[in-house]
Amino acid sequence: MRVFLPICSGMLMLAASSVSAEYPTAGINPDQRPAGAPTLSWVNHNQTWYQNALTGVSQPYPRSIYFLENQGNWFTPFNHPGMTGPYDIRNWHKN
């Protein structure tokens, strides 16, 4: 048992290092994208997305809401329900 455990852990380390060498590691050159990495060139938000994002905001929409025109597919808390109770000023959590 004393010999078996170090041999198995050594083999596991060798196998893990050979697998990780095939895929580019993030953080080595954070200012550069790997060659052939996919890029988004256009995002299409349909009417349903806008209705959901503008839940609880009345018309005429304030100028500060126009950031939605440039909103990509990344996460923003503006598009998701927040806290319940008295803090739910946009009525996301209706009963």
N, CA, C and O atoms as CSV, one atom per row, in Angstrom:
chain,resi,resn,atom,element,x,y,z
A,1,MET,N,N,0.816,-1.189,0.000
A,1,MET,CA,C,0.000,0.000,0.000
A,1,MET,C,C,0.860,1.252,0.000
A,1,MET,O,O,0.510,2.237,-0.651
A,2,ARG,N,N,1.986,1.235,0.723
A,2,ARG,CA,C,2.854,2.407,0.786
A,2,ARG,C,C,3.493,2.698,-0.564
A,2,ARG,O,O,3.761,3.858,-0.878
A,3,VAL,N,N,3.736,1.698,-1.346
A,3,VAL,CA,C,4.345,1.886,-2.660
A,3,VAL,C,C,3.269,2.207,-3.700
A,3,VAL,O,O,3.509,2.986,-4.623
A,4,PHE,N,N,2.115,1.624,-3.553
A,4,PHE,CA,C,1.042,1.778,-4.534
A,4,PHE,C,C,0.545,3.222,-4.623
A,4,PHE,O,O,0.324,3.724,-5.725
A,5,LEU,N,N,0.367,3.890,-3.502
A,5,LEU,CA,C,-0.166,5.248,-3.486
A,5,LEU,C,C,0.760,6.249,-4.183
A,5,LEU,O,O,0.271,7.032,-4.997
A,6,PRO,N,N,2.063,6.268,-3.912
A,6,PRO,CA,C,2.930,7.209,-4.641
A,6,PRO,C,C,2.997,6.925,-6.143
A,6,PRO,O,O,3.085,7.856,-6.943
A,7,ILE,N,N,2.955,5.663,-6.527
A,7,ILE,CA,C,3.001,5.324,-7.954
A,7,ILE,C,C,1.732,5.818,-8.644
A,7,ILE,O,O,1.799,6.402,-9.726
A,8,CYS,N,N,0.579,5.585,-8.023
A,8,CYS,CA,C,-0.687,6.043,-8.617
A,8,CYS,C,C,-0.752,7.560,-8.698
A,8,CYS,O,O,-1.202,8.103,-9.707
A,9,SER,N,N,-0.313,8.248,-7.659
A,9,SER,CA,C,-0.363,9.709,-7.696
A,9,SER,C,C,0.607,10.261,-8.733
A,9,SER,O,O,0.304,11.263,-9.379
A,10,GLY,N,N,1.756,9.636,-8.906
A,10,GLY,CA,C,2.699,10.061,-9.940
A,10,GLY,C,C,2.142,9.861,-11.337
A,10,GLY,O,O,2.309,10.720,-12.203
A,11,MET,N,N,1.483,8.735,-11.564
A,11,MET,CA,C,0.881,8.488,-12.874
A,11,MET,C,C,-0.251,9.476,-13.151
A,11,MET,O,O,-0.422,9.926,-14.284
A,12,LEU,N,N,-1.012,9.809,-12.134
A,12,LEU,CA,C,-2.099,10.771,-12.284
A,12,LEU,C,C,-1.556,12.159,-12.622
A,12,LEU,O,O,-2.135,12.865,-13.447
A,13,MET,N,N,-0.465,12.549,-12.000
A,13,MET,CA,C,0.141,13.854,-12.288
A,13,MET,C,C,0.668,13.905,-13.714
A,13,MET,O,O,0.520,14.926,-14.386
A,14,LEU,N,N,1.273,12.839,-14.184
A,14,LEU,CA,C,1.776,12.802,-15.557
A,14,LEU,C,C,0.631,12.862,-16.564
A,14,LEU,O,O,0.730,13.550,-17.580
A,15,ALA,N,N,-0.445,12.151,-16.286
A,15,ALA,CA,C,-1.594,12.160,-17.193
A,15,ALA,C,C,-2.241,13.536,-17.228
A,15,ALA,O,O,-2.641,13.997,-18.296
A,16,ALA,N,N,-2.352,14.191,-16.099
A,16,ALA,CA,C,-2.975,15.517,-16.042
A,16,ALA,C,C,-2.121,16.552,-16.762
A,16,ALA,O,O,-2.663,17.439,-17.421
A,17,SER,N,N,-0.807,16.461,-16.652
A,17,SER,CA,C,0.054,17.443,-17.313
A,17,SER,C,C,0.027,17.274,-18.827
A,17,SER,O,O,0.128,18.264,-19.552
A,18,SER,N,N,-0.105,16.051,-19.320
A,18,SER,CA,C,-0.153,15.857,-20.768
A,18,SER,C,C,-1.478,16.335,-21.348
A,18,SER,O,O,-1.509,16.809,-22.484
A,19,VAL,N,N,-2.556,16.224,-20.610
A,19,VAL,CA,C,-3.861,16.693,-21.083
A,19,VAL,C,C,-3.910,18.211,-21.083
A,19,VAL,O,O,-4.414,18.804,-22.037
A,20,SER,N,N,-3.403,18.852,-20.047
A,20,SER,CA,C,-3.473,20.307,-19.960
A,20,SER,C,C,-2.528,20.988,-20.940
A,20,SER,O,O,-2.725,22.162,-21.252
A,21,ALA,N,N,-1.528,20.305,-21.425
A,21,ALA,CA,C,-0.592,20.907,-22.368
A,21,ALA,C,C,-1.216,21.109,-23.743
A,21,ALA,O,O,-0.716,21.918,-24.524
A,22,GLU,N,N,-2.294,20.395,-24.059
A,22,GLU,CA,C,-2.921,20.497,-25.371
A,22,GLU,C,C,-3.860,21.694,-25.490
A,22,GLU,O,O,-4.141,22.137,-26.604
A,23,TYR,N,N,-4.343,22.219,-24.392
A,23,TYR,CA,C,-5.323,23.307,-24.421
A,23,TYR,C,C,-4.668,24.584,-23.893
A,23,TYR,O,O,-3.939,24.531,-22.902
A,24,PRO,N,N,-4.914,25.738,-24.538
A,24,PRO,CA,C,-4.282,26.971,-24.052
A,24,PRO,C,C,-4.781,27.340,-22.655
A,24,PRO,O,O,-5.973,27.244,-22.364
A,25,THR,N,N,-3.869,27.753,-21.816
A,25,THR,CA,C,-4.192,28.100,-20.444
A,25,THR,C,C,-4.484,29.584,-20.340
A,25,THR,O,O,-3.704,30.407,-20.819
A,26,ALA,N,N,-5.590,29.928,-19.724
A,26,ALA,CA,C,-5.935,31.337,-19.531
A,26,ALA,C,C,-5.047,31.928,-18.448
A,26,ALA,O,O,-4.687,31.246,-17.489
A,27,GLY,N,N,-4.699,33.181,-18.603
A,27,GLY,CA,C,-3.929,33.871,-17.588
A,27,GLY,C,C,-2.469,34.047,-17.935
A,27,GLY,O,O,-1.794,34.871,-17.319
A,28,ILE,N,N,-1.950,33.296,-18.909
A,28,ILE,CA,C,-0.549,33.467,-19.284
A,28,ILE,C,C,-0.374,34.773,-20.045
A,28,ILE,O,O,0.525,35.556,-19.740
A,29,ASN,N,N,-1.223,35.008,-21.029
A,29,ASN,CA,C,-1.244,36.264,-21.783
A,29,ASN,C,C,-2.678,36.799,-21.772
A,29,ASN,O,O,-3.395,36.644,-22.760
A,30,PRO,N,N,-3.105,37.423,-20.675
A,30,PRO,CA,C,-4.508,37.821,-20.591
A,30,PRO,C,C,-4.909,38.912,-21.576
A,30,PRO,O,O,-6.100,39.116,-21.812
A,31,ASP,N,N,-3.951,39.611,-22.151
A,31,ASP,CA,C,-4.281,40.668,-23.112
A,31,ASP,C,C,-4.426,40.140,-24.532
A,31,ASP,O,O,-4.736,40.909,-25.441
A,32,GLN,N,N,-4.209,38.837,-24.744
A,32,GLN,CA,C,-4.274,38.264,-26.086
A,32,GLN,C,C,-5.272,37.106,-26.105
A,32,GLN,O,O,-5.299,36.275,-25.197
A,33,ARG,N,N,-6.088,37.072,-27.153
A,33,ARG,CA,C,-6.989,35.933,-27.345
A,33,ARG,C,C,-6.221,34.815,-28.042
A,33,ARG,O,O,-5.367,35.090,-28.886
A,34,PRO,N,N,-6.508,33.566,-27.706
A,34,PRO,CA,C,-5.855,32.466,-28.409
A,34,PRO,C,C,-6.222,32.480,-29.893
A,34,PRO,O,O,-7.325,32.883,-30.262
A,35,ALA,N,N,-5.309,32.047,-30.724
A,35,ALA,CA,C,-5.574,31.992,-32.165
A,35,ALA,C,C,-6.742,31.052,-32.427
A,35,ALA,O,O,-6.779,29.937,-31.905
A,36,GLY,N,N,-7.686,31.499,-33.226
A,36,GLY,CA,C,-8.846,30.686,-33.557
A,36,GLY,C,C,-9.961,30.726,-32.526
A,36,GLY,O,O,-10.946,30.000,-32.656
A,37,ALA,N,N,-9.823,31.563,-31.501
A,37,ALA,CA,C,-10.885,31.665,-30.494
A,37,ALA,C,C,-12.106,32.340,-31.112
A,37,ALA,O,O,-11.960,33.280,-31.893
A,38,PRO,N,N,-13.300,31.877,-30.778
A,38,PRO,CA,C,-14.503,32.476,-31.373
A,38,PRO,C,C,-14.726,33.903,-30.868
A,38,PRO,O,O,-14.382,34.237,-29.734
A,39,THR,N,N,-15.300,34.723,-31.722
A,39,THR,CA,C,-15.628,36.099,-31.354
A,39,THR,C,C,-17.073,36.392,-31.737
A,39,THR,O,O,-17.585,35.857,-32.721
A,40,LEU,N,N,-17.715,37.235,-30.963
A,40,LEU,CA,C,-19.064,37.684,-31.282
A,40,LEU,C,C,-18.959,38.988,-32.052
A,40,LEU,O,O,-18.293,39.925,-31.611
A,41,SER,N,N,-19.604,39.047,-33.180
A,41,SER,CA,C,-19.568,40.281,-33.962
A,41,SER,C,C,-20.917,40.981,-33.975
A,41,SER,O,O,-21.003,42.141,-34.379
A,42,TRP,N,N,-21.989,40.290,-33.535
A,42,TRP,CA,C,-23.314,40.876,-33.592
A,42,TRP,C,C,-24.227,40.158,-32.609
A,42,TRP,O,O,-24.179,38.933,-32.494
A,43,VAL,N,N,-25.055,40.915,-31.904
A,43,VAL,CA,C,-26.024,40.354,-30.968
A,43,VAL,C,C,-27.404,40.845,-31.364
A,43,VAL,O,O,-27.603,42.040,-31.584
A,44,ASN,N,N,-28.350,39.936,-31.456
A,44,ASN,CA,C,-29.708,40.291,-31.844
A,44,ASN,C,C,-30.641,40.062,-30.663
A,44,ASN,O,O,-30.865,38.922,-30.255
A,45,HIS,N,N,-31.189,41.155,-30.109
A,45,HIS,CA,C,-32.176,41.045,-29.038
A,45,HIS,C,C,-33.551,41.246,-29.648
A,45,HIS,O,O,-33.819,42.277,-30.265
A,46,ASN,N,N,-34.423,40.262,-29.475
A,46,ASN,CA,C,-35.768,40.355,-30.044
A,46,ASN,C,C,-36.701,41.124,-29.104
A,46,ASN,O,O,-36.296,41.562,-28.026
A,47,GLN,N,N,-37.933,41.275,-29.526
A,47,GLN,CA,C,-38.919,42.054,-28.768
A,47,GLN,C,C,-39.172,41.455,-27.386
A,47,GLN,O,O,-39.372,42.192,-26.421
A,48,THR,N,N,-39.164,40.130,-27.282
A,48,THR,CA,C,-39.375,39.468,-25.992
A,48,THR,C,C,-38.270,39.824,-25.010
A,48,THR,O,O,-38.540,40.044,-23.829
A,49,TRP,N,N,-37.023,39.884,-25.485
A,49,TRP,CA,C,-35.897,40.248,-24.624
A,49,TRP,C,C,-36.083,41.666,-24.091
A,49,TRP,O,O,-35.871,41.913,-22.904
A,50,TYR,N,N,-36.475,42.594,-24.957
A,50,TYR,CA,C,-36.680,43.980,-24.526
A,50,TYR,C,C,-37.844,44.091,-23.538
A,50,TYR,O,O,-37.750,44.841,-22.566
A,51,GLN,N,N,-38.925,43.367,-23.765
A,51,GLN,CA,C,-40.052,43.404,-22.832
A,51,GLN,C,C,-39.641,42.891,-21.461
A,51,GLN,O,O,-40.042,43.450,-20.440
A,52,ASN,N,N,-38.848,41.836,-21.434
A,52,ASN,CA,C,-38.364,41.296,-20.171
A,52,ASN,C,C,-37.413,42.279,-19.495
A,52,ASN,O,O,-37.511,42.503,-18.288
A,53,ALA,N,N,-36.499,42.864,-20.254
A,53,ALA,CA,C,-35.522,43.791,-19.682
A,53,ALA,C,C,-36.179,45.063,-19.159
A,53,ALA,O,O,-35.682,45.673,-18.212
A,54,LEU,N,N,-37.279,45.462,-19.763
A,54,LEU,CA,C,-37.948,46.703,-19.366
A,54,LEU,C,C,-39.120,46.465,-18.413
A,54,LEU,O,O,-39.976,47.335,-18.257
A,55,THR,N,N,-39.162,45.301,-17.781
A,55,THR,CA,C,-40.214,45.009,-16.808
A,55,THR,C,C,-40.194,46.052,-15.697
A,55,THR,O,O,-39.159,46.290,-15.075
A,56,GLY,N,N,-41.337,46.668,-15.453
A,56,GLY,CA,C,-41.453,47.634,-14.366
A,56,GLY,C,C,-40.974,49.032,-14.698
A,56,GLY,O,O,-41.025,49.910,-13.837
A,57,VAL,N,N,-40.512,49.272,-15.911
A,57,VAL,CA,C,-40.072,50.602,-16.325
A,57,VAL,C,C,-41.169,51.181,-17.204
A,57,VAL,O,O,-41.543,50.582,-18.212
A,58,SER,N,N,-41.680,52.337,-16.828
A,58,SER,CA,C,-42.800,52.910,-17.578
A,58,SER,C,C,-42.307,53.835,-18.684
A,58,SER,O,O,-41.220,54.407,-18.612
A,59,GLN,N,N,-43.143,53.958,-19.705
A,59,GLN,CA,C,-42.833,54.857,-20.818
A,59,GLN,C,C,-43.239,56.271,-20.450
A,59,GLN,O,O,-44.186,56.430,-19.679
A,60,PRO,N,N,-42.602,57.276,-20.935
A,60,PRO,CA,C,-41.456,57.238,-21.840
A,60,PRO,C,C,-40.215,56.773,-21.079
A,60,PRO,O,O,-39.975,57.177,-19.941
A,61,TYR,N,N,-39.440,55.921,-21.730
A,61,TYR,CA,C,-38.264,55.356,-21.089
A,61,TYR,C,C,-37.223,56.439,-20.850
A,61,TYR,O,O,-36.954,57.250,-21.736
A,62,PRO,N,N,-36.635,56.458,-19.657
A,62,PRO,CA,C,-35.594,57.449,-19.388
A,62,PRO,C,C,-34.363,57.206,-20.258
A,62,PRO,O,O,-34.094,56.080,-20.676
A,63,ARG,N,N,-33.640,58.258,-20.515
A,63,ARG,CA,C,-32.439,58.174,-21.357
A,63,ARG,C,C,-31.427,57.183,-20.776
A,63,ARG,O,O,-30.663,56.573,-21.525
A,64,SER,N,N,-31.413,57.021,-19.471
A,64,SER,CA,C,-30.452,56.116,-18.828
A,64,SER,C,C,-30.697,54.650,-19.178
A,64,SER,O,O,-29.823,53.812,-18.955
A,65,ILE,N,N,-31.868,54.327,-19.721
A,65,ILE,CA,C,-32.195,52.950,-20.100
A,65,ILE,C,C,-31.661,52.615,-21.488
A,65,ILE,O,O,-31.677,51.449,-21.883
A,66,TYR,N,N,-31.203,53.584,-22.215
A,66,TYR,CA,C,-30.740,53.344,-23.589
A,66,TYR,C,C,-29.484,52.475,-23.655
A,66,TYR,O,O,-29.067,52.074,-24.742
A,67,PHE,N,N,-28.881,52.184,-22.506
A,67,PHE,CA,C,-27.725,51.285,-22.515
A,67,PHE,C,C,-28.108,49.900,-23.024
A,67,PHE,O,O,-27.243,49.132,-23.443
A,68,LEU,N,N,-29.398,49.578,-22.990
A,68,LEU,CA,C,-29.842,48.268,-23.478
A,68,LEU,C,C,-29.559,48.088,-24.963
A,68,LEU,O,O,-29.422,46.958,-25.432
A,69,GLU,N,N,-29.471,49.177,-25.704
A,69,GLU,CA,C,-29.155,49.088,-27.134
A,69,GLU,C,C,-27.761,48.515,-27.370
A,69,GLU,O,O,-27.505,47.914,-28.413
A,70,ASN,N,N,-26.869,48.696,-26.413
A,70,ASN,CA,C,-25.488,48.209,-26.539
A,70,ASN,C,C,-25.208,47.020,-25.631
A,70,ASN,O,O,-24.056,46.615,-25.475
A,71,GLN,N,N,-26.243,46.465,-25.039
A,71,GLN,CA,C,-26.076,45.343,-24.125
A,71,GLN,C,C,-25.775,44.077,-24.912
A,71,GLN,O,O,-26.529,43.696,-25.807
A,72,GLY,N,N,-24.678,43.434,-24.575
A,72,GLY,CA,C,-24.324,42.174,-25.225
A,72,GLY,C,C,-24.999,41.004,-24.533
A,72,GLY,O,O,-26.016,41.174,-23.859
A,73,ASN,N,N,-24.437,39.825,-24.699
A,73,ASN,CA,C,-24.991,38.623,-24.072
A,73,ASN,C,C,-24.378,38.332,-22.713
A,73,ASN,O,O,-24.545,37.233,-22.184
A,74,TRP,N,N,-23.678,39.289,-22.144
A,74,TRP,CA,C,-23.099,39.090,-20.830
A,74,TRP,C,C,-24.169,39.315,-19.762
A,74,TRP,O,O,-25.241,39.852,-20.039
A,75,PHE,N,N,-23.854,38.891,-18.536
A,75,PHE,CA,C,-24.809,39.010,-17.435
A,75,PHE,C,C,-24.902,40.456,-16.972
A,75,PHE,O,O,-23.892,41.151,-16.857
A,76,THR,N,N,-26.116,40.894,-16.712
A,76,THR,CA,C,-26.361,42.176,-16.066
A,76,THR,C,C,-27.516,41.981,-15.093
A,76,THR,O,O,-28.509,41.348,-15.452
A,77,PRO,N,N,-27.420,42.499,-13.885
A,77,PRO,CA,C,-28.511,42.311,-12.932
A,77,PRO,C,C,-29.781,43.052,-13.328
A,77,PRO,O,O,-30.838,42.808,-12.748
A,78,PHE,N,N,-29.700,43.945,-14.296
A,78,PHE,CA,C,-30.871,44.697,-14.728
A,78,PHE,C,C,-31.901,43.800,-15.408
A,78,PHE,O,O,-33.087,44.131,-15.420
A,79,ASN,N,N,-31.479,42.690,-15.967
A,79,ASN,CA,C,-32.373,41.791,-16.704
A,79,ASN,C,C,-32.928,40.654,-15.864
A,79,ASN,O,O,-33.638,39.797,-16.390
A,80,HIS,N,N,-32.625,40.625,-14.575
A,80,HIS,CA,C,-33.023,39.511,-13.724
A,80,HIS,C,C,-33.704,40.021,-12.461
A,80,HIS,O,O,-33.383,41.109,-11.983
A,81,PRO,N,N,-34.640,39.251,-11.916
A,81,PRO,CA,C,-35.293,39.667,-10.676
A,81,PRO,C,C,-34.288,39.796,-9.543
A,81,PRO,O,O,-33.350,39.006,-9.431
A,82,GLY,N,N,-34.493,40.783,-8.722
A,82,GLY,CA,C,-33.620,40.999,-7.573
A,82,GLY,C,C,-34.296,40.550,-6.289
A,82,GLY,O,O,-34.878,39.468,-6.223
A,83,MET,N,N,-34.212,41.390,-5.278
A,83,MET,CA,C,-34.764,41.061,-3.970
A,83,MET,C,C,-36.285,41.157,-3.978
A,83,MET,O,O,-36.880,41.818,-4.830
A,84,THR,N,N,-36.888,40.493,-3.026
A,84,THR,CA,C,-38.346,40.505,-2.903
A,84,THR,C,C,-38.782,41.557,-1.885
A,84,THR,O,O,-37.964,42.284,-1.322
A,85,GLY,N,N,-40.075,41.612,-1.671
A,85,GLY,CA,C,-40.620,42.481,-0.636
A,85,GLY,C,C,-40.577,43.951,-1.000
A,85,GLY,O,O,-40.813,44.310,-2.153
A,86,PRO,N,N,-40.282,44.800,-0.040
A,86,PRO,CA,C,-40.320,46.238,-0.311
A,86,PRO,C,C,-39.222,46.695,-1.272
A,86,PRO,O,O,-39.272,47.824,-1.763
A,87,TYR,N,N,-38.248,45.858,-1.548
A,87,TYR,CA,C,-37.151,46.234,-2.437
A,87,TYR,C,C,-37.454,45.946,-3.901
A,87,TYR,O,O,-36.679,46.328,-4.778
A,88,ASP,N,N,-38.561,45.283,-4.173
A,88,ASP,CA,C,-38.923,44.900,-5.540
A,88,ASP,C,C,-39.675,46.050,-6.213
A,88,ASP,O,O,-40.888,45.972,-6.403
A,89,ILE,N,N,-38.962,47.106,-6.569
A,89,ILE,CA,C,-39.618,48.305,-7.107
A,89,ILE,C,C,-40.081,48.122,-8.546
A,89,ILE,O,O,-40.875,48.925,-9.037
A,90,ARG,N,N,-39.608,47.092,-9.233
A,90,ARG,CA,C,-40.025,46.852,-10.617
A,90,ARG,C,C,-41.064,45.739,-10.725
A,90,ARG,O,O,-41.437,45.350,-11.832
A,91,ASN,N,N,-41.529,45.229,-9.602
A,91,ASN,CA,C,-42.572,44.191,-9.546
A,91,ASN,C,C,-42.213,42.926,-10.319
A,91,ASN,O,O,-43.049,42.370,-11.031
A,92,TRP,N,N,-40.984,42.479,-10.179
A,92,TRP,CA,C,-40.581,41.218,-10.795
A,92,TRP,C,C,-41.258,40.042,-10.102
A,92,TRP,O,O,-41.588,39.044,-10.742
A,93,HIS,N,N,-41.462,40.163,-8.794
A,93,HIS,CA,C,-41.987,39.048,-7.994
A,93,HIS,C,C,-43.471,39.246,-7.713
A,93,HIS,O,O,-43.884,39.230,-6.553
A,94,LYS,N,N,-44.268,39.429,-8.740
A,94,LYS,CA,C,-45.717,39.599,-8.559
A,94,LYS,C,C,-46.349,38.293,-8.115
A,94,LYS,O,O,-45.891,37.215,-8.497
A,95,ASN,N,N,-47.392,38.383,-7.315
A,95,ASN,CA,C,-48.124,37.170,-6.891
A,95,ASN,C,C,-49.280,36.906,-7.804
A,95,ASN,O,O,-50.010,35.934,-7.609
